[in-house]
Amino acid sequence: MNSSRFERAKNGALMGGTIGLCIGLVFGTVTLLRYGPGRNGYVQTLGRYMVSSAATFGFFMSVGSVVRSDGTMVDFNTKVPVYIRDKREE
């Protein structure tokens, strides 16, 4: 694996993990307020929501970052000749 791909995967996992923690905090808090903590308690229930959401978002963001970077690099500053056919000559 190329180091740039690894760096992109790592950055995607960090971004996804951070977003997942925030979303897990929001949804976990709403669930706790609506349904209560259950038998696990407040901290463990909220922590489980946050960790599972962070792991899921981190995984998909890292895969998405690698897939996005898995292409040939295109230099948009190079000039490409454009050939135009004249239909009158046919």
PyRosetta script that sets phi, psi and omega in degrees:
from pyrosetta import init, pose_from_sequence

init()
pose = pose_from_sequence("MNSSRFERAKNGALMGGTIGLCIGLVFGTVTLLRYGPGRNGYVQTLGRYMVSSAATFGFFMSVGSVVRSDGTMVDFNTKVPVYIRDKREE")
pose.set_psi(1, 133.2)
pose.set_omega(1, -179.4)
pose.set_phi(2, -68.0)
pose.set_psi(2, 146.5)
pose.set_omega(2, -177.1)
pose.set_phi(3, -64.5)
pose.set_psi(3, -32.3)
pose.set_omega(3, 178.9)
pose.set_phi(4, -68.8)
pose.set_psi(4, -35.6)
pose.set_omega(4, 176.2)
pose.set_phi(5, -67.4)
pose.set_psi(5, -40.0)
pose.set_omega(5, 177.5)
pose.set_phi(6, -63.5)
pose.set_psi(6, -41.6)
pose.set_omega(6, 177.7)
pose.set_phi(7, -62.8)
pose.set_psi(7, -41.0)
pose.set_omega(7, 178.9)
pose.set_phi(8, -66.3)
pose.set_psi(8, -39.9)
pose.set_omega(8, 178.2)
pose.set_phi(9, -65.0)
pose.set_psi(9, -40.8)
pose.set_omega(9, 179.0)
pose.set_phi(10, -64.5)
pose.set_psi(10, -44.4)
pose.set_omega(10, 178.7)
pose.set_phi(11, -65.4)
pose.set_psi(11, -38.4)
pose.set_omega(11, 176.9)
pose.set_phi(12, -64.4)
pose.set_psi(12, -40.1)
pose.set_omega(12, 178.6)
pose.set_phi(13, -66.6)
pose.set_psi(13, -38.1)
pose.set_omega(13, 178.2)
pose.set_phi(14, -67.0)
pose.set_psi(14, -43.1)
pose.set_omega(14, 178.3)
pose.set_phi(15, -65.5)
pose.set_psi(15, -45.0)
pose.set_omega(15, 179.4)
pose.set_phi(16, -64.6)
pose.set_psi(16, -38.0)
pose.set_omega(16, 177.7)
pose.set_phi(17, -64.5)
pose.set_psi(17, -40.4)
pose.set_omega(17, 178.5)
pose.set_phi(18, -66.1)
pose.set_psi(18, -45.1)
pose.set_omega(18, 178.0)
pose.set_phi(19, -63.5)
pose.set_psi(19, -41.2)
pose.set_omega(19, 179.6)
pose.set_phi(20, -63.9)
pose.set_psi(20, -38.2)
pose.set_omega(20, 176.3)
pose.set_phi(21, -62.0)
pose.set_psi(21, -44.2)
pose.set_omega(21, -179.7)
pose.set_phi(22, -65.2)
pose.set_psi(22, -43.8)
pose.set_omega(22, 180.0)
pose.set_phi(23, -68.2)
pose.set_psi(23, -38.3)
pose.set_omega(23, 176.7)
pose.set_phi(24, -63.8)
pose.set_psi(24, -36.1)
pose.set_omega(24, 176.6)
pose.set_phi(25, -63.8)
pose.set_psi(25, -44.6)
pose.set_omega(25, -178.9)
pose.set_phi(26, -66.3)
pose.set_psi(26, -52.2)
pose.set_omega(26, -177.3)
pose.set_phi(27, -69.3)
pose.set_psi(27, -35.3)
pose.set_omega(27, 177.1)
pose.set_phi(28, -65.3)
pose.set_psi(28, -40.2)
pose.set_omega(28, 178.5)
pose.set_phi(29, -65.9)
pose.set_psi(29, -42.9)
pose.set_omega(29, 178.5)
pose.set_phi(30, -62.7)
pose.set_psi(30, -42.1)
pose.set_omega(30, 179.3)
pose.set_phi(31, -65.0)
pose.set_psi(31, -41.0)
pose.set_omega(31, 178.0)
pose.set_phi(32, -63.8)
pose.set_psi(32, -40.0)
pose.set_omega(32, -180.0)
pose.set_phi(33, -69.9)
pose.set_psi(33, -34.0)
pose.set_omega(33, -178.3)
pose.set_phi(34, -80.6)
pose.set_psi(34, -43.7)
pose.set_omega(34, -170.6)
pose.set_phi(35, -114.6)
pose.set_psi(35, -8.6)
pose.set_omega(35, -178.6)
pose.set_phi(36, 85.7)
pose.set_psi(36, 172.3)
pose.set_omega(36, -173.6)
pose.set_phi(37, -79.7)
pose.set_psi(37, -19.5)
pose.set_omega(37, -176.1)
pose.set_phi(38, 76.9)
pose.set_psi(38, -155.2)
pose.set_omega(38, -176.3)
pose.set_phi(39, -85.0)
pose.set_psi(39, -9.7)
pose.set_omega(39, -176.9)
pose.set_phi(40, -87.6)
pose.set_psi(40, -18.5)
pose.set_omega(40, -177.8)
pose.set_phi(41, 95.0)
pose.set_psi(41, 167.4)
pose.set_omega(41, -175.7)
pose.set_phi(42, -67.5)
pose.set_psi(42, -49.3)
pose.set_omega(42, -173.2)
pose.set_phi(43, -67.0)
pose.set_psi(43, -43.9)
pose.set_omega(43, -178.4)
pose.set_phi(44, -68.9)
pose.set_psi(44, -37.5)
pose.set_omega(44, 178.4)
pose.set_phi(45, -66.7)
pose.set_psi(45, -46.3)
pose.set_omega(45, 178.8)
pose.set_phi(46, -65.1)
pose.set_psi(46, -40.6)
pose.set_omega(46, 178.0)
pose.set_phi(47, -63.0)
pose.set_psi(47, -38.1)
pose.set_omega(47, 179.2)
pose.set_phi(48, -66.0)
pose.set_psi(48, -41.5)
pose.set_omega(48, 176.4)
pose.set_phi(49, -61.5)
pose.set_psi(49, -44.8)
pose.set_omega(49, -176.5)
pose.set_phi(50, -67.2)
pose.set_psi(50, -44.2)
pose.set_omega(50, -177.5)
pose.set_phi(51, -68.5)
pose.set_psi(51, -42.6)
pose.set_omega(51, -179.0)
pose.set_phi(52, -67.3)
pose.set_psi(52, -38.4)
pose.set_omega(52, 177.9)
pose.set_phi(53, -67.8)
pose.set_psi(53, -40.7)
pose.set_omega(53, 179.3)
pose.set_phi(54, -65.5)
pose.set_psi(54, -40.7)
pose.set_omega(54, 179.5)
pose.set_phi(55, -65.5)
pose.set_psi(55, -41.3)
pose.set_omega(55, -178.9)
pose.set_phi(56, -66.6)
pose.set_psi(56, -50.3)
pose.set_omega(56, 180.0)
pose.set_phi(57, -64.3)
pose.set_psi(57, -40.0)
pose.set_omega(57, 179.8)
pose.set_phi(58, -62.3)
pose.set_psi(58, -43.1)
pose.set_omega(58, 179.5)
pose.set_phi(59, -62.9)
pose.set_psi(59, -49.3)
pose.set_omega(59, -176.2)
pose.set_phi(60, -69.6)
pose.set_psi(60, -33.4)
pose.set_omega(60, 177.0)
pose.set_phi(61, -69.8)
pose.set_psi(61, -36.4)
pose.set_omega(61, 178.1)
pose.set_phi(62, -68.3)
pose.set_psi(62, -41.3)
pose.set_omega(62, 177.3)
pose.set_phi(63, -64.3)
pose.set_psi(63, -42.8)
pose.set_omega(63, 178.9)
pose.set_phi(64, -63.7)
pose.set_psi(64, -36.3)
pose.set_omega(64, 178.5)
pose.set_phi(65, -67.6)
pose.set_psi(65, -39.0)
pose.set_omega(65, 178.8)
pose.set_phi(66, -69.7)
pose.set_psi(66, -41.8)
pose.set_omega(66, 179.9)
pose.set_phi(67, -64.2)
pose.set_psi(67, -39.6)
pose.set_omega(67, 179.6)
pose.set_phi(68, -66.5)
pose.set_psi(68, -34.5)
pose.set_omega(68, -177.6)
pose.set_phi(69, -89.6)
pose.set_psi(69, 0.1)
pose.set_omega(69, -176.1)
pose.set_phi(70, -90.6)
pose.set_psi(70, 64.1)
pose.set_omega(70, 178.6)
pose.set_phi(71, -145.8)
pose.set_psi(71, 174.1)
pose.set_omega(71, 177.0)
pose.set_phi(72, -78.3)
pose.set_psi(72, 144.2)
pose.set_omega(72, 178.9)
pose.set_phi(73, -77.0)
pose.set_psi(73, 130.5)
pose.set_omega(73, -178.5)
pose.set_phi(74, -110.6)
pose.set_psi(74, 128.6)
pose.set_omega(74, 176.2)
pose.set_phi(75, -96.7)
pose.set_psi(75, 110.2)
pose.set_omega(75, -175.4)
pose.set_phi(76, -79.8)
pose.set_psi(76, -3.4)
pose.set_omega(76, 180.0)
pose.set_phi(77, -90.7)
pose.set_psi(77, -9.1)
pose.set_omega(77, 178.9)
pose.set_phi(78, -77.7)
pose.set_psi(78, 143.7)
pose.set_omega(78, -179.6)
pose.set_phi(79, -94.1)
pose.set_psi(79, 129.5)
pose.set_omega(79, -179.5)
pose.set_phi(80, -110.4)
pose.set_psi(80, 132.0)
pose.set_omega(80, 178.5)
pose.set_phi(81, -69.2)
pose.set_psi(81, 141.5)
pose.set_omega(81, 179.2)
pose.set_phi(82, -113.5)
pose.set_psi(82, 122.9)
pose.set_omega(82, 179.6)
pose.set_phi(83, -103.3)
pose.set_psi(83, 125.6)
pose.set_omega(83, -179.0)
pose.set_phi(84, -115.2)
pose.set_psi(84, 124.0)
pose.set_omega(84, 177.6)
pose.set_phi(85, -82.4)
pose.set_psi(85, 140.3)
pose.set_omega(85, 175.5)
pose.set_phi(86, -93.7)
pose.set_psi(86, 117.4)
pose.set_omega(86, -176.3)
pose.set_phi(87, -70.9)
pose.set_psi(87, -18.0)
pose.set_omega(87, 180.0)
pose.set_phi(88, -71.6)
pose.set_psi(88, -25.3)
pose.set_omega(88, -178.8)
pose.set_phi(89, -79.2)
pose.set_psi(89, -16.6)
pose.set_omega(89, -176.9)
pose.set_phi(90, -81.6)
pose.dump_pdb("model.pdb")
